[in-house]
Amino acid sequence: MPRLLIHRDAEQDLDELAESLDVSKWHALWKKGMDLWRLKFWELEHQGLPYRVIHALKRGTGDHFVLAIVSRDFDYDPKHPTTRRVLQAYADL
């Protein structure tokens, strides 16, 4: 399986990015017992990249899985194809 490895030279880049990072629960699904989160990168948004990263925490392992990268316009509607895709990916973890 492919891995994502962070080179030590990029660690400072990530630290700086984390300063403008907002993490919040996907509340509607969190209430149903799913450990799904969204990441907002304010600095990137100010640069014209208004995206959210939807990720899951696999309980018991501490592993984080990026399940989708969505436009800020994404409304988290349960019937949206991306939401259905995320839910299927989450179930497959």
C-alpha atoms as one frame of an Amber mdcrd trajectory, in Angstrom:
protein
   0.000   0.000   0.000   1.349   3.497  -0.765   2.508   5.567   2.180   2.794
   9.293   2.676   6.127  10.171   4.228   7.048  13.693   5.302  10.647  14.647
   4.674  12.261  16.429   7.634  12.855  19.483   5.414   9.071  19.844   5.044
   8.296  19.648   8.752   8.591  23.420   9.216   6.255  23.938   6.248   3.680
  21.763   7.978   4.192  23.553  11.281   3.522  26.897   9.600   0.460  25.501
   7.850  -0.843  24.104  11.137  -0.885  27.631  12.575  -3.789  28.412  10.248
  -5.522  25.073  10.610  -8.988  24.581  12.027 -10.202  21.105  12.926 -13.831
  20.362  13.654 -16.093  17.337  13.881 -18.551  16.440  11.162 -21.214  16.901
  13.818 -24.160  15.139  12.170 -22.093  11.979  11.719 -20.194  12.351  14.992
 -23.553  12.150  16.788 -24.074   8.797  15.050 -20.804   7.451  16.469 -18.568
   8.082  13.448 -15.145   9.596  14.042 -15.158  11.934  11.028 -13.475  15.335
  10.945 -12.917  18.258   8.608  -9.774  20.293   8.307  -9.815  23.902   7.147
  -6.584  25.550   6.088  -7.224  29.291   6.452  -3.929  30.335   4.872  -4.702
  28.302   1.763  -8.214  29.698   1.664  -6.811  33.244   1.697  -4.750  32.227
  -1.323  -7.845  31.183  -3.253  -7.854  27.470  -2.385 -11.100  27.051  -0.406
 -11.021  23.337   0.291 -11.724  21.068   3.225 -10.054  17.771   3.965 -12.426
  15.146   5.330 -10.620  12.574   7.398 -11.396   9.768   9.802  -9.699   8.534
  12.912  -9.725   4.769  13.166 -10.405   4.079  16.788  -8.051   1.738  18.525
  -5.201   2.324  16.082  -4.774   6.090  16.040  -4.532   5.944  12.248  -5.912
   8.907  10.311  -7.357   8.416   6.840  -8.035  11.175   4.329 -11.356  10.203
   2.767 -12.134  13.255   0.628 -10.988  16.704  -0.349 -13.983  18.908  -1.007
 -14.714  22.452  -2.060 -15.808  24.862   0.627 -19.197  24.810  -1.123 -19.725
  21.189  -0.072 -22.809  21.200   2.173 -22.383  17.823   3.947 -25.814  16.691
   2.716 -26.308  12.999   3.583 -27.625  12.338   0.064 -24.675  13.978  -1.722
 -22.572  11.471  -3.719 -19.409  12.563  -1.916 -21.027  12.030   1.468 -22.119
   8.560   0.395 -18.584   7.847  -0.852 -17.098   9.013   2.466 -19.524   6.868
   4.442 -18.626   3.808   2.365 -14.908   4.464   2.785 -15.405   4.908   6.511
 -17.291   1.606   6.717 -14.414  -0.085   4.867 -11.799   1.034   7.411
